[in-house]
Every structure is written in structure tokens, then in C-alpha cells.
Amino acid sequence: MRKLLFLRRLLDLLFIILILTATATVLLCGIFLFTDSGTPLPDVITISSITLKELDFGTKSILITGSIAYLIFVYAVFLLKKITRQFSRTKIFEDTIIKQLSQVGYSFIGIAALLYIPSFIYRLTKHNLTIGFDFFNNLFNSFLFIISLGLFFMVLSSIFKIAKHIKEENDLTV
């Protein structure tokens, strides 16, 4: 239980930080959307290992999809907070937990798609048709890791569903 309490507090702190930075991200994204195209950008804006240098349609679309992916990540952390709260109340095999674990999995798969597909298309169109897969650019920020994390939560949801069914069968036989 001590580990669960630590996880809950860690997720609470992470969620507060994410909400604050999500607010700033949405505001900055709004500012960049209404800025004229062709405006040069500072070299500090990097999404999916692409440093955005000029504000055009491609960079605006990457900023939008990156911001949406970030908001989906905030939602996934919120769901994980709810799951750990249920676990601390010893409600383990509830339908809501199974559904939320599945939603977290779909969220991570959506995050991977929103981060890497637009950046792949951007690279394909802007960098002289050089195809650069960032599958392994950074171990915890790679496409395959995020997809695997999403699939893990979906499998965990299925395992909880099976365990709930077995628990109900055992309750009926006793």
C-alpha cells in the first residue's frame, strides 16, 4: 500500500505540473496559429525531434497535433489518477477500472499517432524526401515505446476483465 500511496502522490504532482504547462501550451499554440505564415521562429521549438524554424502550414499543423497529443497525455494521467484512487479503496475488479485502463491504452496509441505521423509527413515534404524514422531516437520517447505502452494498458485491461469474470465465477461457487 505504501507504493500505491507513493504512486498516487506522484501522479497528483505530475497532474498539477501538466495542467499548468498545458495552459501555457494552449496559449502559445493559439498565438502561433494567429501569427502570419513565414515568420521565423527561435530554434527552441522542437516537436518529435524536428526543430521548427519557420511558421508555415506544416509547422502550424505539427504544433496543433503536438498540442492535442499533449492534452491527451494529460487526460491519460488523469485516468491513471482515478485508477490509483480506486485501487486505494480496494476496488480492483470494477468495470470502470477496466474501461479506464483501456482508455489509457487508446490514449497512448493516439499520442504516438499524433506525434509521429505528422512529423513523418512533414519530413517527407520539407526535407528533400529524406525518410527519417525516429523509432529509436530516444528510448522513452520513441514511437515503438509509446505504442507498446498503449498496448500494455490495453492488455492489462483485458487481463482485469478475465480476472473479474473468474472472480465472479468463484463467488458463485462458494
Residue pairs with C-beta under 8 A, 6 or more apart in sequence:
1 88
4 84
4 87
4 88
5 88
7 84
8 81
8 84
8 85
8 88
11 77
11 80
11 81
11 84
12 81
14 77
15 74
15 77
15 78
15 81
18 73
18 74
18 77
19 74
21 70
22 70
22 71
22 74
25 67
25 70
25 71
26 67
26 71
29 63
29 64
29 67
32 55
32 60
32 63
33 60
33 63
33 64
35 55
36 55
37 55
37 56
37 57
37 60
38 54
38 55
38 56
39 54
39 55
40 53
40 54
40 55
41 52
41 53
41 54
41 55
41 59
43 51
43 53
45 51
45 52
45 63
46 52
47 62
47 63
47 66
47 115
47 119
48 62
48 66
48 115
48 116
48 119
48 134
49 119
49 134
49 137
49 138
50 62
50 119
50 122
50 123
52 59
52 62
52 63
58 122
58 125
58 126
59 122
61 118
61 122
62 118
62 119
62 122
65 114
65 115
65 118
66 114
66 115
68 114
69 110
69 111
69 114
69 115
72 107
72 110
72 111
72 114
73 107
73 111
75 107
76 103
76 104
76 107
76 108
76 111
79 100
79 103
79 104
79 107
80 104
82 96
82 100
83 97
83 100
83 101
83 104
86 92
86 94
86 96
86 97
87 97
91 97
92 160
93 160
93 163
93 164
93 167
95 164
97 160
98 157
98 160
98 161
98 164
99 157
101 153
101 154
101 156
101 157
101 160
102 153
102 154
102 157
104 150
104 153
105 150
105 151
105 152
105 153
105 154
105 155
105 156
105 157
106 150
106 154
107 150
108 146
108 147
108 149
108 150
108 153
109 146
109 147
109 150
109 151
110 150
111 146
111 150
112 143
112 146
112 147
112 150
115 143
115 146
116 134
116 143
119 134
120 131
120 133
123 130
123 131
123 132
124 131
133 143
134 142
134 143
135 142
135 143
135 144
136 142
136 144
139 145
